[in-house]
């Protein structure tokens, strides 16, 4: 199972793939691959879903170089590429400080 450091390194290096859902969301939300690399490099864990029905995953928070906050839910499966399950900019009506649910 991947660790946060594994995920950070792979995201920063561009060694990731999108689920179909995440790809659609990235296009809809205008999130570039470069922003994902920037976000992943210093990401922190917001929530862990170790017993998720689709396999262990975690929600991480990172910031682009322009300061845009992004949440990425990533699979922790031991695969060559990190799979991004979904991604979005946290909504301040739903998140306090981008890390705690309201």
C-alpha positions as CSV (number, residue, x, y, z in Angstrom):
1,X,0.0,0.0,0.0
2,X,1.3,3.5,-0.9
3,X,2.3,6.0,1.7
4,X,1.8,9.7,1.6
5,X,5.4,10.1,0.6
6,X,4.9,7.7,-2.3
7,X,1.9,9.6,-3.5
8,X,3.6,12.9,-3.2
9,X,6.6,11.7,-5.2
10,X,4.5,10.1,-7.9
11,X,2.2,13.1,-8.3
12,X,5.1,15.6,-8.5
13,X,6.8,13.4,-11.1
14,X,3.6,13.2,-13.2
15,X,3.3,9.4,-12.6
16,X,-0.5,9.5,-12.2
17,X,-3.6,8.5,-14.1
18,X,-7.2,9.6,-13.8
19,X,-10.3,7.5,-13.2
20,X,-12.9,8.3,-15.8
21,X,-14.8,10.3,-13.1
22,X,-11.6,12.3,-12.2
23,X,-10.8,13.0,-15.8
24,X,-14.3,14.5,-16.4
25,X,-14.0,16.6,-13.2
26,X,-10.5,17.9,-14.2
27,X,-11.9,19.1,-17.5
28,X,-15.0,20.6,-16.0
29,X,-13.1,22.3,-13.2
30,X,-10.2,23.4,-15.5
31,X,-7.5,21.6,-13.4
32,X,-4.3,21.1,-15.4
33,X,-1.8,18.2,-15.0
34,X,0.7,20.8,-14.0
35,X,-1.5,22.0,-11.2
36,X,-1.9,18.4,-10.0
37,X,1.9,18.0,-10.0
38,X,2.3,21.2,-8.0
39,X,-0.5,20.2,-5.6
40,X,0.8,16.7,-5.0
41,X,4.4,17.7,-4.2
42,X,3.6,19.0,-0.7
43,X,0.2,17.6,-0.1
44,X,-1.1,16.7,3.4
45,X,-3.7,14.1,4.4
46,X,-7.2,15.4,5.1
47,X,-9.0,12.1,5.4
48,X,-8.1,8.4,5.0
49,X,-10.6,5.8,3.6
50,X,-8.8,2.6,4.4
51,X,-11.9,0.4,4.3
52,X,-13.4,2.0,1.1
53,X,-15.4,-0.5,-1.0
54,X,-13.1,0.3,-4.0
55,X,-9.9,-0.1,-2.0
56,X,-7.9,2.0,0.3
57,X,-7.6,5.7,-0.6
58,X,-7.0,9.1,0.9
59,X,-8.1,12.6,0.4
60,X,-5.2,15.0,0.3
61,X,-4.9,18.8,0.1
62,X,-2.3,20.7,-1.7
63,X,-1.8,24.1,-3.3
64,X,-0.7,25.1,-6.8
65,X,2.1,27.7,-7.2
66,X,-0.7,30.3,-7.7
67,X,-2.2,29.4,-4.3
68,X,-5.2,27.4,-5.6
69,X,-6.3,24.8,-3.1
70,X,-7.1,21.4,-4.5
71,X,-8.4,18.2,-2.9
72,X,-7.3,15.0,-4.6
73,X,-8.7,11.6,-3.6
74,X,-6.1,9.1,-4.6
75,X,-6.0,5.3,-4.5
76,X,-3.4,3.7,-2.3
77,X,-3.1,0.5,-4.4
78,X,0.4,-0.6,-5.0
79,X,0.5,0.2,-8.7
80,X,3.0,1.9,-11.0
81,X,0.9,5.0,-11.3
82,X,-1.2,6.8,-8.6
83,X,-4.8,6.8,-9.6
84,X,-6.7,10.0,-9.0
85,X,-10.3,9.0,-8.0
86,X,-11.7,12.6,-7.9
87,X,-10.5,16.1,-7.5
88,X,-12.0,19.5,-6.7
89,X,-11.4,22.9,-5.2
90,X,-12.7,22.7,-1.6
91,X,-15.8,24.8,-1.0
92,X,-15.5,27.1,2.0
93,X,-19.2,26.4,2.8
94,X,-18.3,22.7,3.2
95,X,-14.7,22.9,4.5
96,X,-13.2,25.0,7.3
97,X,-9.6,25.8,6.5
98,X,-9.7,23.3,3.6
99,X,-9.1,20.4,6.0
100,X,-12.2,20.0,8.3
101,X,-15.7,19.3,7.3
102,X,-18.3,21.9,8.5
